[in-house]
Amino acid sequence: MKRRQFITLLGGAAVWPLAARAQQYPNRPIRVISPYPAGSASDTVTRVVMEQVSQSIGQPMVIEMRPGAGGSVGFSFVAKSAPDGYTVATSSSSMATESVLHRTLPYDPAKDFVHVVLLGTSPSILVASAKSGFKTVADVVAAATAKPNTLTFASAGIGSSSHMAGERFRLAAKIDVRHVPFKEGGLVQVMGGNIDLYFIPLAAAASAVNNDKLVVLAVSAPKRMPLLPNVPSVAELGYPDAVFRFWNGISAPANTPRDVVDRLHDVTNEALRDSALQEKLAKLGVEPAQMSVEEFGKFFRDDMAATIDLAKRADIKPVD
């Protein structure tokens, strides 16, 4: 046997197990751990996408709810799971916020996961109580400037997307407004006129649009959203630093074989190119994003760095 043929055969023998494993994966259902409550924006988006992925990949994508501690319960479970591609997490912007809200975590968001695929991003909408009399963002800024620390904005809790979006806007507009966190019922308080403002994730904002007790002032995006073409973006209003987009993705335990990661990444991106799925996501205010595994990894690191910086500037302290 010639030396070149021998080397070729050796190379083929080395590569074959990886190719075979990629072709065989998956050969059983994949558990998708959702660290968030059922019906949340993240849960809704994941279910819509995973239904399509399941059809493409030929195996059930089983959504398993493991909420608790702001997502830490579910993320910790996945981080400690076997790195074989059969247990993955619904990851999101909250992975970064958890790192600033807790002095210690039972997992490392950067080191204990490989961030496989970005599903999409969704901005929030800024709403005001109709009783406030605010019609525009300029009205809010003028009132807050005239009487500092009198206006209030609600959130779903410290570190929630509604809180982080509110802090970005507060710092960008250079106004002094008070944050009032609620575990639940924050939007009801705004509707009742007890709280002035609220940033609601667009994917969960159906109840806020066309509600006569609320006024929609802006969307926390670089440009207007097709779902709300008459609502200005914070960037066009002169506050580009107030742009905030919640993201959803799929992440797997660190050391998951790269061929398995690539298979899950590719089939999910293929599903995201489906026009019917894109239409469903558009109705939720979610914009799909096509990124490589490396690009998504950088996206995650950049988001985490930005969140840490925001926490410092907004003086957000760890809760434990």
Sequence and secondary structure as in RCSB ss.txt:
>XXXX:A:sequence
MKRRQFITLLGGAAVWPLAARAQQYPNRPIRVISPYPAGSASDTVTRVVMEQVSQSIGQPMVIEMRPGAGGSVGF
SFVAKSAPDGYTVATSSSSMATESVLHRTLPYDPAKDFVHVVLLGTSPSILVASAKSGFKTVADVVAAATAKPNT
LTFASAGIGSSSHMAGERFRLAAKIDVRHVPFKEGGLVQVMGGNIDLYFIPLAAAASAVNNDKLVVLAVSAPKRM
PLLPNVPSVAELGYPDAVFRFWNGISAPANTPRDVVDRLHDVTNEALRDSALQEKLAKLGVEPAQMSVEEFGKFF
RDDMAATIDLAKRADIKPVD
>XXXX:A:secstr
  HHHHHHHHHHHHHHHHHHHHHH  SS EEEEE S TTSHHHHHHHHHHHHHHHHHTS EEEEE   GGGHHHH
HHHHTS SSSSEEEEEETHHHHHHHH S  SS TTTSEEEEEEEEEEEEEEEEEGGG   SHHHHHHHHHHSTT 
 EEEESSTTSHHHHHHHHHHHHHT   EEEE SS HHHHHHTTSS EEEEEGGG TTTTT TTEEEEEESSSS B
TTBTTS BTTTTT GGG  EEEEEEEEETT  HHHHHHHHHHHHHHHT HHHHHHHHHTT B     HHHHHHHH
HHHHHHHHHHHHHTT     
